[in-house]
């Protein structure tokens, strides 16, 4: 949490950090995390779908457009995913998923 010394990044900044992380990790391939690597987190089907899109570097606005949902709905799913994974931001989430692969 921010109060606990954590950092908060607005959506646009978060997306830049995610894309930068993904490009540094493997610029040639951006595949979705395997089902086995995230199974233990008990994500819903929609959360898995959104996690895959976030992993590809797609921002909340574009995910909302693709899934015909509101941006707020996508933000809520993203919050729930991070809570289930025990992380505080998207970069931590992606690193954790990478370690599971």
C-alpha positions as YAML, in Angstrom:
chain: A
units: angstrom
residues:
- id: 1
  name: UNK
  ca: [0.00, 0.00, 0.00]
- id: 2
  name: UNK
  ca: [1.05, 3.59, -0.43]
- id: 3
  name: UNK
  ca: [0.69, 4.24, 3.28]
- id: 4
  name: UNK
  ca: [3.05, 1.33, 3.95]
- id: 5
  name: UNK
  ca: [5.73, 2.82, 1.69]
- id: 6
  name: UNK
  ca: [4.59, 1.16, -1.55]
- id: 7
  name: UNK
  ca: [4.43, 2.96, -4.85]
- id: 8
  name: UNK
  ca: [1.40, 3.86, -6.92]
- id: 9
  name: UNK
  ca: [1.62, 4.46, -10.64]
- id: 10
  name: UNK
  ca: [-1.23, 5.88, -12.70]
- id: 11
  name: UNK
  ca: [-2.51, 3.65, -15.51]
- id: 12
  name: UNK
  ca: [-0.44, 5.27, -18.26]
- id: 13
  name: UNK
  ca: [2.79, 5.08, -16.25]
- id: 14
  name: UNK
  ca: [1.99, 1.51, -15.22]
- id: 15
  name: UNK
  ca: [1.51, 0.55, -18.88]
- id: 16
  name: UNK
  ca: [4.86, 2.09, -19.83]
- id: 17
  name: UNK
  ca: [6.59, 0.15, -17.05]
- id: 18
  name: UNK
  ca: [4.89, -3.09, -18.07]
- id: 19
  name: UNK
  ca: [5.81, -2.70, -21.73]
- id: 20
  name: UNK
  ca: [9.37, -1.82, -20.78]
- id: 21
  name: UNK
  ca: [9.59, -4.88, -18.53]
- id: 22
  name: UNK
  ca: [8.16, -7.18, -21.18]
- id: 23
  name: UNK
  ca: [10.46, -5.86, -23.89]
- id: 24
  name: UNK
  ca: [13.50, -6.26, -21.65]
- id: 25
  name: UNK
  ca: [12.39, -9.78, -20.71]
- id: 26
  name: UNK
  ca: [11.89, -11.08, -24.22]
- id: 27
  name: UNK
  ca: [11.29, -8.64, -27.05]
- id: 28
  name: UNK
  ca: [10.56, -11.36, -29.61]
- id: 29
  name: UNK
  ca: [7.79, -13.26, -27.84]
- id: 30
  name: UNK
  ca: [5.06, -12.17, -25.51]
- id: 31
  name: UNK
  ca: [3.04, -15.23, -24.70]
- id: 32
  name: UNK
  ca: [0.32, -15.63, -22.12]
- id: 33
  name: UNK
  ca: [1.24, -17.32, -18.84]
- id: 34
  name: UNK
  ca: [0.57, -21.04, -18.81]
- id: 35
  name: UNK
  ca: [-2.57, -22.30, -17.09]
- id: 36
  name: UNK
  ca: [-0.45, -24.50, -14.82]
- id: 37
  name: UNK
  ca: [1.62, -21.56, -13.58]
- id: 38
  name: UNK
  ca: [-1.43, -19.63, -12.34]
- id: 39
  name: UNK
  ca: [-3.75, -22.46, -11.33]
- id: 40
  name: UNK
  ca: [-2.85, -22.27, -7.63]
- id: 41
  name: UNK
  ca: [-4.15, -18.69, -7.42]
- id: 42
  name: UNK
  ca: [-7.75, -19.72, -8.13]
- id: 43
  name: UNK
  ca: [-8.40, -16.98, -10.66]
- id: 44
  name: UNK
  ca: [-11.74, -16.81, -12.41]
- id: 45
  name: UNK
  ca: [-11.95, -17.39, -16.15]
- id: 46
  name: UNK
  ca: [-12.26, -13.62, -16.72]
- id: 47
  name: UNK
  ca: [-9.32, -12.87, -14.42]
- id: 48
  name: UNK
  ca: [-7.16, -15.36, -16.34]
- id: 49
  name: UNK
  ca: [-8.21, -13.72, -19.59]
- id: 50
  name: UNK
  ca: [-7.36, -10.24, -18.30]
- id: 51
  name: UNK
  ca: [-4.07, -11.44, -16.81]
- id: 52
  name: UNK
  ca: [-3.10, -12.83, -20.21]
- id: 53
  name: UNK
  ca: [-3.90, -9.51, -21.89]
- id: 54
  name: UNK
  ca: [-1.98, -7.55, -19.24]
- id: 55
  name: UNK
  ca: [0.93, -9.95, -19.72]
- id: 56
  name: UNK
  ca: [0.90, -9.06, -23.42]
- id: 57
  name: UNK
  ca: [1.27, -5.40, -22.45]
- id: 58
  name: UNK
  ca: [-2.27, -4.33, -23.35]
- id: 59
  name: UNK
  ca: [-3.56, -1.42, -21.28]
- id: 60
  name: UNK
  ca: [-6.82, -1.27, -19.31]
- id: 61
  name: UNK
  ca: [-8.57, 0.93, -21.87]
- id: 62
  name: UNK
  ca: [-7.79, -1.43, -24.75]
- id: 63
  name: UNK
  ca: [-8.71, -4.50, -22.70]
- id: 64
  name: UNK
  ca: [-12.04, -2.86, -21.82]
- id: 65
  name: UNK
  ca: [-12.65, -2.14, -25.49]
- id: 66
  name: UNK
  ca: [-11.72, -5.69, -26.57]
- id: 67
  name: UNK
  ca: [-13.96, -7.30, -23.95]
- id: 68
  name: UNK
  ca: [-16.75, -4.75, -24.27]
- id: 69
  name: UNK
  ca: [-16.50, -3.88, -20.57]
- id: 70
  name: UNK
  ca: [-15.94, -0.60, -18.71]
- id: 71
  name: UNK
  ca: [-12.44, 0.48, -17.76]
- id: 72
  name: UNK
  ca: [-13.55, 0.42, -14.12]
- id: 73
  name: UNK
  ca: [-14.56, -3.25, -14.46]
- id: 74
  name: UNK
  ca: [-11.12, -4.10, -15.86]
- id: 75
  name: UNK
  ca: [-9.45, -2.15, -13.03]
- id: 76
  name: UNK
  ca: [-11.50, -4.11, -10.50]
- id: 77
  name: UNK
  ca: [-10.48, -7.42, -12.07]
- id: 78
  name: UNK
  ca: [-6.85, -6.29, -12.11]
- id: 79
  name: UNK
  ca: [-7.08, -5.34, -8.42]
- id: 80
  name: UNK
  ca: [-8.56, -8.76, -7.59]
- id: 81
  name: UNK
  ca: [-5.83, -10.54, -9.57]
- id: 82
  name: UNK
  ca: [-3.10, -8.62, -7.73]
- id: 83
  name: UNK
  ca: [-4.76, -9.34, -4.39]
- id: 84
  name: UNK
  ca: [-4.91, -13.08, -5.13]
- id: 85
  name: UNK
  ca: [-1.27, -13.09, -6.23]
- id: 86
  name: UNK
  ca: [-0.23, -11.06, -3.18]
- id: 87
  name: UNK
  ca: [1.40, -8.24, -5.15]
- id: 88
  name: UNK
  ca: [1.02, -4.46, -5.10]
- id: 89
  name: UNK
  ca: [1.46, -3.47, -8.74]
- id: 90
  name: UNK
  ca: [1.44, -4.82, -12.28]
- id: 91
  name: UNK
  ca: [5.22, -5.07, -12.51]
- id: 92
  name: UNK
  ca: [5.34, -7.28, -9.39]
- id: 93
  name: UNK
  ca: [2.49, -9.33, -10.82]
- id: 94
  name: UNK
  ca: [4.35, -9.98, -14.07]
- id: 95
  name: UNK
  ca: [7.57, -10.86, -12.25]
- id: 96
  name: UNK
  ca: [5.73, -13.32, -10.03]
- id: 97
  name: UNK
  ca: [4.10, -15.00, -13.03]
- id: 98
  name: UNK
  ca: [7.49, -15.19, -14.77]
- id: 99
  name: UNK
  ca: [8.97, -16.97, -11.74]
- id: 100
  name: UNK
  ca: [6.14, -19.52, -11.90]
- id: 101
  name: UNK
  ca: [6.85, -20.38, -15.55]
...
